[in-house]
Amino acid sequence: MKPQNYSSDAPIYDPNLDQFNRYPFAQRVASVISKRNDPSSIVIGIYGAWGEGKTSVFNFIERELQTEEDVVCLRFNPWRFGDEDQMLINFFNDLATAIERSIESGRERIGGVIEKYGKPLASLFGKGDAADGVASFFSGAAIEELRERIENLLEEEKKRVVILVDDIDRLEKNEIHAAFRLVKLTADFKYTAYVLAFDKNVVSSALQERYGADTTGTGNSFLEKIIQVPLQLPSVDSEDLRNFCFHEIDQVLKFSDIELSEEDGRQFVSNFSKGLEAYLKTPRQAKLYSNILMFSLPILKDEANVVDLMLVEGIRVLLPTVYALIRDNKDLFLNDGTRGFGYESDQKEKLRRKERIEAALEELAHEEMEQVKDLLCFLFPKLNNVFRNVNYGSDWESKWSEKQRISSPQYFQRYFTYAITKKDVSDLAINELLKFSELHSTDDISSKIKAILTDKNAETFISKLRRLSKNFTSQQSKMLAVSIAKLGSNLPNPVQMFRSMNTFGQGAMFTGDCIENLKNREEQIELAQEVIFNADSLSFAAECFSWFRRDTEERPNPQGFSDEEYTRLAGILAERISLELSNIDKIEIGKIEHLPYILSIWNEYGNPKEAANTITRKIRSDQNFVFEFLNAFTPTAFGEFGAKKSNFRRDNYEAIKKIVDPIVIVEAIEKVFINVKLDDRYPEYLDVRRNEELARQFLWIHYNSINEGVNNQEEEKDL
């Protein structure tokens, strides 16, 4: 794997690397300092925001001044010291040392200065009583004597000391106060020049807390008294900054082995330039952006849409408030603002969503807000219904999913977790499986699927296969349909209102998708037979069969099976049912899903009376079986209580009647519950055990059915 060369935003020293025309500015500042004849001190302030390149300018200034024989440069870093006293002590030590190094003939004289002033100050460093010692030193006459000695020495040697102090705005507030106290104490040394670099807004705000109450006024006034030459760092040309940013992005794409298509390149450049470029202010932001892409692009390569990912990461760097809103409010961006409760309700919901998003953009100017909205509408097309009254129906979601877009519910979370969650399945794994299915057996493919499949990701796995199935080759369709059939029992099958919507049902639908993909009818029939035979359970075989597409007058489908073909396949399923259920000792109703449907197929398409005779024998040989049988035909009810079996109803009775003679069931019930008394009302909400409840309900429906038949016969006689 390639090493990850994250792009450093470290300051530059070489003018040849200057991409933002900073070097000429630094040359002018250095020239003013070096050519100055006035012995009085001068304090130059270079103002610029964090990341604009102040330190690089400092490097250029120092580079220029080092070529001047009469200039001594001191790069003083106030970050190194824990408190004001230590800062002052070390400043004078550094000053004396810098002067000594630059004056060959004056070593003895400057050595005396250090001996007298530097060493006593250094001895205070790190001691508990240092503060008192330093305060005493700087408040007495010693400081005046030190200043005079240094001034005389510099005048004799025709030297000027330039003190460069950077990153003042990154200090703690008390450290900012200390740094400016140092400048204030020493700024009137002759033959000295200070060049201070900082963000004016940050520093003035810190100073005002100490020297006044007004947020900016007092702080600015204080700066004006100290800074004699305020210089604003020249702004970076927007075109240069854009080119720099795109160059950095291009390097990341090359590192990640990602090549954008011409269309993707246009989409990115267009949306970045329109929606994000206005917020790109500094080279450091561009570096930060490229470093984030250096992390996210390789991780999500082939797992997310590259253009969407680059734009979302751009929002993260340049519009962090908008990024947080997107990350924490998935539904706000993925839905279209309608709930289906009526026009008025939908309009209120759309307005609520519109206001929520605009609140995050309220600090932007109107034109900028509209441009960011355009960017959001590109990333999340359903927002067009909120802002533009343009609808994108649910059919678009499959297209967005195919493109791995952030607007797809299946992919949204990846853009923020930078990982495949436990509920998700890697697209790389899916693509590898598709290639694998072209060359290997169904047993090998099933084993590979098992290695991918978990209870948590099964739903996503089957959903992705179904979404991609339209693009399968014939070989992939055949091999994957049978492979899924072979592990149907591994697909979660929780009891729920719409059973077809769980993973078990979706897996069965997938086999139907694969069959429909084939163009040759005989191949379709052959694959359908293989699915029926290879399904790892009778329940899954029946579930798959129920989703085979049909071509009927009511629902025409040229790719579906005709009535004749459907009957042929139903007969094959009936043969399997017969093999597995004809032995009454093997019938375990609790392990058979969709028993009523299975028995109806067996009864209608299998050997005549085989289903009825088998069930009859089982009922007569096992008195408890009849209640399991009735319970299997009773639907499940769903409510606040969860899922539970409901009452046995007339339609359940009629379904059983098509398979087995109700008298057989009546006889079995009456052997267990002798002399059951029935009322005129249907027996529900009884305070009895489940078996007795089923018994009473079946008997009541049975006898009422007989009475209805008698009454109907009498009415026919009267007519």
C-alpha positions in Angstrom: 0.0 0.0 0.0 1.2 3.5 -0.8 2.4 5.6 2.2 -0.2 8.3 3.0 1.7 11.5 2.3 -0.6 14.0 3.9 0.1 17.5 2.6 1.8 19.7 5.2 0.7 23.2 5.7 4.2 24.1 7.1 5.5 27.6 6.2 7.9 27.8 3.3 11.4 29.2 3.2 12.3 29.0 -0.5 10.9 31.9 -2.6 10.7 29.5 -5.6 7.9 27.8 -3.8 5.9 31.0 -3.3 2.6 30.5 -5.1 0.8 33.5 -3.7 3.1 36.4 -4.4 4.2 36.8 -0.8 7.9 37.2 -1.5 7.8 40.7 -3.0 5.9 41.9 0.0 8.5 40.4 2.4 11.3 42.0 0.3 9.8 45.4 0.7 9.4 45.1 4.5 13.0 43.8 4.8 14.2 46.7 2.6 12.5 49.3 4.7 14.1 47.9 7.9 17.6 47.5 6.5 17.8 50.8 4.7 16.5 52.8 7.7 19.0 55.4 9.0 16.9 56.7 12.0 18.3 55.1 15.2 15.0 55.1 17.0 13.1 51.9 17.4 10.2 50.9 15.1 7.4 48.4 15.6 5.8 46.9 12.5 2.7 44.9 12.7 1.7 42.4 9.9 -2.0 41.6 10.2 -3.5 38.5 8.7 -5.9 35.7 9.5 -4.9 32.3 10.7 -3.6 30.3 7.8 -3.0 33.2 5.4 0.8 32.7 5.3 2.2 35.1 7.9 4.9 32.7 9.0 6.1 32.2 5.4 6.3 36.0 5.0 8.4 36.0 8.2 10.7 33.4 6.7 11.2 35.5 3.6 11.9 38.6 5.7 14.4 36.8 7.8 16.0 35.4 4.6 16.4 38.8 3.2 17.8 40.4 6.3 20.3 37.7 6.9 22.1 39.0 3.8 22.6 42.4 5.4 25.8 42.7 7.4 24.5 45.5 9.6 21.4 43.6 10.7 21.1 41.1 13.6 17.9 38.9 13.4 16.3 37.5 16.5 13.4 35.0 16.0 11.7 35.2 19.4 9.0 32.6 20.2 6.9 33.5 23.2 5.3 30.1 23.1 8.3 28.5 24.8 7.7 30.2 28.2 5.2 29.5 30.9 4.7 33.0 32.3 5.5 36.6 31.7 8.6 36.7 33.9 10.2 33.7 32.1 9.4 35.4 28.8 11.2 38.6 29.8 14.2 36.8 31.2 14.7 34.7 28.1 14.1 37.6 25.8 17.1 39.5 27.2 19.2 36.4 27.2 18.3 35.7 23.5 18.9 39.4 22.7 22.3 39.5 24.3 23.3 36.2 22.7 22.2 37.3 19.3 24.3 40.5 19.5 27.3 38.6 20.9 27.3 36.2 18.0 27.2 39.0 15.4 30.0 41.1 16.8 33.4 39.5 16.6 35.4 42.4 17.9 33.0 43.1 20.7 32.9 39.7 22.3 34.6 40.9 25.5 32.4 43.9 25.8 29.1 42.1 25.2 30.3 39.3 27.4 30.4 41.7 30.2 26.8 42.7 29.5 25.7 39.0 29.7 27.9 38.4 32.8 26.3 41.3 34.6 22.7 41.1 33.4 22.1 37.8 31.6 23.4 35.4 34.1 21.7 36.9 37.2 18.4 36.8 35.2 19.0 33.3 34.0 19.6 32.2 37.6 16.0 33.3 38.4 14.6 30.9 35.8 12.5 28.2 37.3 12.7 29.4 40.9 9.6 30.0 43.0 10.7 33.6 43.9 11.5 34.4 40.3 8.6 36.8 39.9 9.7 39.0 42.7 13.3 39.1 41.4 12.2 39.9 37.9 9.8 42.5 38.9 12.4 44.2 41.0 14.9 44.1 38.2 12.6 45.7 35.6 11.3 48.3 37.9 14.7 49.6 39.0 17.6 51.3 37.3 19.2 48.1 36.1 17.0 47.9 33.1 18.0 51.5 32.1 21.6 50.6 32.4 21.2 47.4 30.3 19.4 49.4 27.6 22.1 52.0 27.5 24.9 49.5 27.3 23.2 47.6 24.4 22.3 50.8 22.6 25.9 52.1 22.8 27.2 48.8 21.6 24.9 48.7 18.6 25.7 52.3 17.7 29.5 51.6 17.8 29.1 48.5 15.7 26.6 50.1 13.3 24.2 47.3 13.9 20.4 47.1 14.0 18.6 44.3 15.8 15.3 43.0 14.2 13.1 41.0 16.5 10.6 38.8 14.7 7.7 37.6 16.9 5.1 35.3 15.2 1.9 33.6 16.2 1.0 36.0 18.9 -2.7 35.4 18.2 -2.3 31.7 19.1 -1.2 32.4 22.6 -3.5 32.3 25.7 -4.9 35.7 26.6 -2.6 36.2 29.5 0.4 35.3 27.3 -0.8 37.8 24.7 -0.8 40.4 27.5 2.7 39.4 28.5 4.0 39.6 24.9 2.8 43.1 24.5 4.1 44.1 27.9 7.5 42.9 26.7 7.2 45.0 23.5 6.1 48.0 25.5 9.0 47.7 27.9 11.7 47.3 25.2 10.3 49.0 22.1 12.1 52.3 22.8 15.6 50.7 22.6 17.5 52.4 19.9 18.6 50.5 16.8 15.9 47.9 17.3 12.9 46.9 15.1 10.1 44.7 16.0 8.1 42.8 13.4 5.0 41.3 14.9 2.6 39.0 13.1 -0.9 38.2 14.3 -4.6 38.3 13.6 -5.6 41.8 14.6 -9.2 40.8 15.6 -8.0 38.1 18.0 -5.3 40.2 19.6 -7.4 43.4 20.0 -10.2 41.3 21.6 -7.7 39.8 24.1 -6.2 43.2 24.9 -9.5 44.9 25.5 -10.3 42.5 28.3 -7.3 43.8 30.2 -7.3 47.4 29.2 -10.9 48.3 28.6 -14.5 47.2 28.4 -15.3 47.8 24.7 -15.0 44.7 22.6 -12.7 46.1 20.0 -12.3 49.9 20.5 -9.9 49.8 23.5 -7.9 46.9 22.1 -7.4 48.7 18.8 -6.4 51.9 20.6 -3.8 50.0 22.5 -2.4 48.4 19.3 -2.3 51.8 17.7 -0.1 53.1 20.5 2.4 50.3 20.0 2.3 49.4 16.3 3.9 52.2 14.4 3.6 50.6 10.9 0.5 48.5 10.6 0.6 46.4 7.4 -2.2 44.1 6.2 -0.9 40.9 4.7 -1.8 41.1 1.0 -4.9 39.0 0.2 -4.3 35.9 -1.9 -5.5 36.2 -5.4 -8.7 34.1 -5.7 -7.6 32.5 -8.9 -4.2 31.6 -7.4 -5.9 30.1 -4.4 -8.4 28.1 -6.5 -5.6 26.8 -8.7 -3.6 25.8 -5.6 -6.6 24.0 -4.1 -7.4 22.1 -7.4 -3.7 21.2 -7.7 -3.8 19.7 -4.2 -7.0 17.8 -5.0 -5.5 16.5 -8.2 -2.5 15.2 -6.2 -4.9 13.4 -3.8 -6.8 11.8 -6.7 -3.6 10.5 -8.2 -2.4 9.1 -4.9 -5.8 7.4 -4.5 -5.7 6.0 -8.0 -9.0 7.7 -8.8 -9.6 9.1 -12.2 -12.7 11.3 -12.6 -14.6 11.1 -15.8 -15.0 14.2 -17.8 -18.6 14.6 -16.7 -17.7 14.0 -13.0 -14.9 16.6 -13.3 -17.3 19.2 -14.6 -19.8 18.4 -11.9 -17.3 18.8 -9.2 -15.7 22.0 -10.5 -19.1 23.6 -11.2 -20.6 22.9 -7.8 -17.4 23.7 -5.9 -16.8 27.0 -7.7 -20.5 28.0 -7.3 -21.2 26.8 -3.8 -17.9 26.6 -1.9 -15.1 28.7 -3.5 -16.4 31.9 -2.0 -15.5 30.5 1.5 -12.0 29.4 0.6 -9.9 32.2 2.0 -6.5 30.9 2.9 -3.9 28.4 1.7 -4.2 26.6 5.0 -7.9 25.8 4.4 -6.9 24.4 1.0 -4.2 22.2 2.7 -6.7 21.1 5.4 -9.2 20.2 2.7 -6.7 18.1 0.7 -5.5 16.4 3.9 -9.1 15.4 4.7 -9.5 14.0 1.2 -6.2 12.2 1.5 -7.9 10.3 4.4 -11.4 9.8 3.1 -11.0 9.1 -0.6 -8.8 6.0 -0.2 -11.0 4.7 2.6 -14.2 5.1 0.6 -12.9 4.4 -2.8 -15.5 2.4 -4.7 -17.8 2.7 -1.7 -19.1 6.2 -2.2 -19.6 8.7 -5.0 -16.3 10.5 -5.4 -17.9 13.8 -6.5 -20.4 13.8 -3.7 -17.7 12.9 -1.2 -15.3 15.7 -2.3 -18.1 18.2 -2.1 -19.3 17.0 1.3 -15.7 17.2 2.7 -15.5 20.7 1.2 -18.6 21.7 3.2 -17.0 20.2 6.2 -14.0 22.4 6.0 -15.6 25.6 4.6 -19.1 25.5 6.0 -18.9 23.5 9.2 -22.3 24.6 10.5 -24.0 23.3 7.3 -21.9 20.1 7.5 -23.1 19.4 11.1 -26.7 20.1 10.1 -26.5 17.5 7.3 -24.7 14.9 9.4 -27.2 15.1 12.3 -30.4 15.5 10.3 -30.6 12.7 7.7 -34.3 12.8 7.2 -34.2 16.6 6.7 -32.1 16.1 3.5 -33.3 12.8 2.2 -37.0 13.3 2.3 -38.9 15.6 0.0 -40.9 17.5 2.7 -44.2 15.7 2.1 -45.9 13.2 4.5 -49.0 12.3 2.5 -51.4 13.8 5.0 -52.9 16.3 2.6 -51.8 19.4 0.7 -52.0 21.8 3.7 -50.0 19.4 5.9 -47.4 18.9 3.2 -47.0 22.6 2.7 -46.4 23.2 6.4 -43.8 20.5 6.5 -42.0 21.8 3.5 -42.0 25.3 5.1 -40.6 23.9 8.3 -37.7 22.1 6.5 -37.0 25.2 4.4 -36.7 27.4 7.5 -34.6 24.8 9.3 -32.0 24.8 6.5 -32.1 28.5 5.9 -31.5 29.1 9.6 -28.1 27.4 9.2 -27.3 29.8 6.3 -28.6 33.0 7.9 -25.1 34.5 8.3 -24.6 34.4 4.5 -25.6 37.1 2.1 -28.6 36.4 0.0 -26.7 35.5 -3.2 -24.3 33.3 -1.2 -27.2 31.6 0.5 -28.8 30.8 -2.9 -25.6 29.4 -4.2 -25.2 27.1 -1.2 -28.9 26.0 -1.6 -28.0 25.1 -5.2 -25.1 23.0 -3.9 -27.4 21.2 -1.4 -30.0 20.6 -4.1 -27.3 19.0 -6.2 -26.3 16.7 -3.4 -29.8 16.1 -2.1 -32.2 16.3 -5.2 -35.3 15.9 -3.0 -34.6 19.4 -1.6 -35.7 20.7 -4.9 -39.2 20.1 -3.8 -38.6 22.2 -0.7 -36.8 25.1 -2.5 -37.8 24.8 -6.2 -41.1 22.9 -6.2 -39.6 20.2 -8.4 -40.3 16.6 -7.4 -38.1 13.5 -7.6 -40.2 10.4 -7.0 -39.1 7.3 -5.1 -38.0 5.6 -8.4 -35.0 8.0 -8.4 -33.7 6.5 -5.2 -32.6 3.3 -7.0 -30.6 5.5 -9.5 -28.9 7.4 -6.7 -28.1 4.1 -5.0 -26.5 2.7 -8.1 -24.3 5.8 -8.2 -23.5 5.5 -4.5 -24.7 9.0 -3.9 -25.2 10.6 -0.5 -28.8 11.2 -1.4 -29.4 7.4 -1.1 -30.5 6.2 2.3 -28.3 3.2 1.8 -25.2 5.4 1.4 -25.8 8.5 3.5 -24.1 7.3 6.6 -20.9 6.2 4.9 -20.0 9.8 4.2 -19.8 10.6 7.9 -18.5 7.3 9.4 -15.8 6.7 6.8 -16.6 3.0 7.3 -18.9 0.2 6.3 -21.2 -0.1 9.4 -22.3 -3.5 10.7 -25.7 -3.0 9.0 -24.1 -2.3 5.7 -22.2 -4.4 3.1 -19.1 -3.2 1.2 -19.7 -2.6 -2.5 -16.3 -4.1 -3.1 -17.5 -7.3 -1.5 -20.6 -7.3 -3.6 -18.6 -6.7 -6.8 -16.2 -9.4 -5.9 -19.1 -11.8 -5.3 -20.6 -11.0 -8.7 -17.3 -11.8 -10.4 -16.9 -14.9 -8.3 -20.4 -16.1 -9.4 -19.3 -16.2 -13.0 -16.6 -18.9 -12.4 -17.6 -21.0 -9.4 -20.2 -23.5 -8.2 -23.3 -22.7 -6.3 -21.9 -24.4 -3.2 -18.8 -22.2 -3.4 -20.9 -19.1 -4.0 -23.2 -20.0 -1.1 -20.1 -20.4 1.2 -18.8 -17.0 0.1 -22.2 -15.4 0.7 -22.3 -16.9 4.2 -18.9 -15.3 4.9 -20.4 -11.9 4.1 -23.8 -12.4 5.6 -24.8 -11.5 9.2 -28.1 -11.0 10.9 -27.4 -7.2 10.9 -26.4 -6.8 7.3 -28.6 -9.4 5.6 -31.3 -6.9 4.7 -28.8 -4.5 3.1 -27.1 -7.4 1.3 -30.3 -8.7 -0.3 -31.4 -5.2 -1.1 -28.2 -4.5 -2.9 -28.4 -7.7 -4.9 -32.0 -6.9 -5.9 -31.0 -3.4 -7.0 -28.1 -4.7 -9.1 -29.9 -7.7 -10.5 -31.2 -5.9 -13.7 -27.6 -5.7 -14.8 -26.6 -9.3 -14.1 -25.4 -11.5 -16.8 -27.3 -14.7 -17.5 -24.7 -16.7 -15.7 -24.8 -14.5 -12.6 -28.6 -14.7 -12.5 -28.5 -18.5 -12.6 -25.8 -19.0 -10.1 -26.9 -16.4 -7.6 -30.5 -17.4 -7.6 -29.7 -21.0 -6.8 -27.0 -19.9 -4.3 -29.5 -17.7 -2.4 -32.0 -20.6 -2.5 -29.5 -22.9 -0.8 -29.2 -20.6 2.2 -32.7 -19.2 2.5 -32.9 -20.3 6.2 -30.0 -18.0 6.9 -32.0 -15.0 6.0 -33.7 -13.3 9.0 -37.5 -14.0 9.0 -39.0 -12.1 11.9 -42.8 -12.1 12.4 -44.1 -8.8 11.1 -47.2 -7.4 9.5 -45.8 -7.6 5.9 -43.8 -10.8 6.0 -42.8 -10.3 2.4 -40.8 -7.2 3.4 -38.5 -9.0 5.7 -35.2 -10.4 4.4 -36.6 -13.9 4.0 -39.2 -12.6 1.6 -36.8 -10.3 -0.1 -34.4 -13.1 -0.7 -37.3 -15.1 -2.4 -38.1 -12.1 -4.5 -34.5 -11.9 -5.6 -34.7 -15.4 -7.1 -37.8 -14.2 -9.0 -35.8 -11.2 -10.2 -33.0 -13.5 -11.5 -35.5 -15.8 -13.3 -37.1 -12.8 -15.0 -33.7 -11.6 -16.2 -33.3 -14.6 -18.5 -34.5 -14.1 -22.0 -35.0 -17.7 -23.0 -38.3 -19.2 -21.6 -36.9 -22.7 -21.2 -33.9 -21.3 -19.2 -36.4 -19.5 -17.0 -38.3 -22.7 -16.3 -35.1 -24.7 -15.7 -33.8 -22.0 -13.2 -37.2 -21.9 -11.4 -37.1 -25.7 -11.1 -33.5 -25.5 -9.6 -34.6 -22.9 -7.1 -37.5 -25.1 -6.0 -35.3 -28.2 -5.7 -32.3 -26.5 -4.1 -34.0 -24.2 -1.6 -32.7 -25.3 1.8 -36.2 -25.6 3.3 -39.7 -26.3 2.1 -40.8 -23.0 3.4 -38.2 -21.1 1.4 -39.0 -23.1 -1.7 -42.7 -22.1 -1.4 -41.8 -18.5 -0.7 -39.7 -18.3 -3.8 -42.4 -20.0 -5.9 -44.9 -17.4 -4.6 -42.8 -14.6 -6.1 -42.3 -16.2 -9.6 -43.6 -13.6 -12.1 -46.8 -14.6 -14.0 -48.2 -13.4 -17.2 -52.0 -13.1 -16.8 -54.8 -11.0 -18.3 -55.1 -9.0 -15.1 -51.4 -8.4 -14.8 -49.6 -8.9 -18.2 -45.9 -9.5 -18.0 -44.2 -11.0 -21.1 -41.3 -12.2 -18.9 -43.7 -14.0 -16.5 -44.9 -17.6 -16.7 -48.1 -18.4 -18.5 -50.9 -20.3 -16.7 -49.7 -23.6 -18.2 -46.1 -22.9 -17.2 -47.1 -21.9 -13.7 -49.1 -25.1 -13.3 -46.1 -27.1 -14.4 -43.9 -25.5 -11.8 -46.6 -25.8 -9.1 -46.6 -29.5 -9.8 -42.9 -29.7 -9.3 -43.2 -27.8 -5.9 -46.1 -30.2 -5.0 -43.8 -33.1 -5.6 -41.3 -31.7 -3.2 -44.0 -31.1 -0.6 -45.2 -34.6 -1.0 -41.7 -36.0 -0.5 -41.2 -34.0 2.7 -44.7 -34.1 4.2 -46.2 -37.4 3.1 -44.6 -39.2 6.1 -46.7 -38.1 9.0 -43.9 -38.6 11.5 -41.9 -35.8 9.8 -44.6 -33.1 10.0 -43.5 -30.4 12.5 -45.8 -27.5 11.9 -43.8 -25.1 14.1 -40.9 -25.4 11.6 -43.0 -24.9 8.5 -43.6 -21.3 7.3 -46.7 -20.6 5.2 -48.3 -24.0 5.9 -51.7 -23.0 4.6 -50.1 -21.9 1.3 -48.0 -25.1 1.1 -50.9 -27.3 1.7 -53.0 -25.5 -0.9 -50.3 -26.0 -3.5 -50.1 -29.7 -2.6 -53.8 -30.1 -2.6 -54.4 -28.3 -5.9 -51.4 -29.4 -7.9 -50.3 -32.7 -6.3 -51.7 -36.2 -6.3 -55.4 -36.0 -5.6 -56.4 -36.4 -2.0 -52.7 -37.0 -0.9 -52.7 -33.8 1.2 -56.1 -34.5 2.7 -55.2 -38.1 3.5 -51.9 -37.2 5.0 -53.3 -34.5 7.3 -56.3 -36.7 8.2 -53.9 -39.5 9.3 -51.8 -37.1 11.3 -54.8 -35.6 13.1 -56.2 -39.0 14.0 -52.9 -40.2 15.3 -51.9 -37.2 17.3 -54.7 -35.4 19.2 -52.6 -32.3 19.9 -51.7 -31.9 16.2 -55.2 -30.6 15.4 -54.7 -27.5 17.6 -51.3 -26.8 16.0 -53.0 -27.2 12.6 -55.7 -24.7 13.5 -53.2 -22.3 14.9 -51.2 -22.4 11.7 -54.2 -21.3 9.7 -54.9 -18.5 12.2 -53.5 -15.1 11.2 -51.1 -13.1 13.4 -52.4 -9.8 14.7 -50.2 -6.8 15.4 -50.7 -3.9 17.8 -49.4 -2.2 20.8 -49.1 -5.6 22.5 -46.7 -6.8 19.7 -47.5 -9.8 17.5 -49.9 -12.5 18.7 -52.2 -15.0 17.1 -55.7 -13.6 16.5 -59.1 -15.3 16.5 -59.9 -18.2 14.2 -62.3 -16.8 11.5 -64.6 -18.0 8.8 -62.1 -17.5 6.0 -59.6 -19.7 7.9 -62.3 -22.3 8.2 -63.0 -22.2 4.4 -59.3 -22.5 3.7 -59.0 -25.7 5.8 -62.2 -27.0 4.3 -60.6 -27.0 0.8 -57.9 -29.4 2.2 -59.4 -31.6 4.8 -62.9 -32.6 5.8 -64.0 -30.4 8.8 -65.6 -33.5 10.4 -62.1 -35.0 10.9 -61.2 -31.9 13.0 -64.5 -31.9 14.9 -64.0 -35.5 15.9 -60.4 -34.8 17.1 -61.6 -31.7 19.1 -64.4 -33.5 20.8 -62.1 -36.3 21.9 -60.1 -33.6 23.9 -63.0 -31.3 24.9 -66.1 -33.4 25.6 -69.5 -31.8 25.5 -68.3 -28.3 24.5 -71.1 -25.9 25.1 -71.5 -23.1 22.5 -73.5 -19.8 22.8 -75.3 -17.9 20.1 -72.4 -15.4 20.0 -69.1 -16.1 18.5 -66.7 -17.1 21.3 -63.9 -14.5 21.5 -62.0 -12.9 24.4 -62.4 -16.1 26.4 -60.6 -16.6 29.7 -59.5 -20.1 28.7 -56.3 -21.7 27.3 -55.4 -21.3 23.6 -56.3 -24.8 22.5 -59.8 -24.6 24.1 -60.3 -21.1 22.5 -59.4 -22.5 19.1 -61.7 -25.5 19.6 -64.7 -23.4 20.6 -64.2 -20.9 17.7 -63.8 -23.7 15.1 -66.8 -25.6 16.3 -68.9 -22.5 16.5 -68.0 -21.6 12.9 -68.5 -25.2 11.7 -72.0 -25.6 13.2 -73.1 -22.2 12.0 -71.8 -23.1 8.5 -74.0 -26.2 8.6 -77.0 -24.3 9.8 -76.5 -21.8 7.0 -76.4 -24.6 4.5 -79.6 -26.1 5.9 -81.3 -22.7 5.8 -80.2 -22.1 2.2 -81.6 -25.5 1.2 -84.9 -24.8 2.8 -85.1 -21.4 1.1 -84.4 -23.0 -2.2 -87.2 -25.5 -1.6 -89.6 -22.6 -0.8 -88.7 -21.0 -4.1 
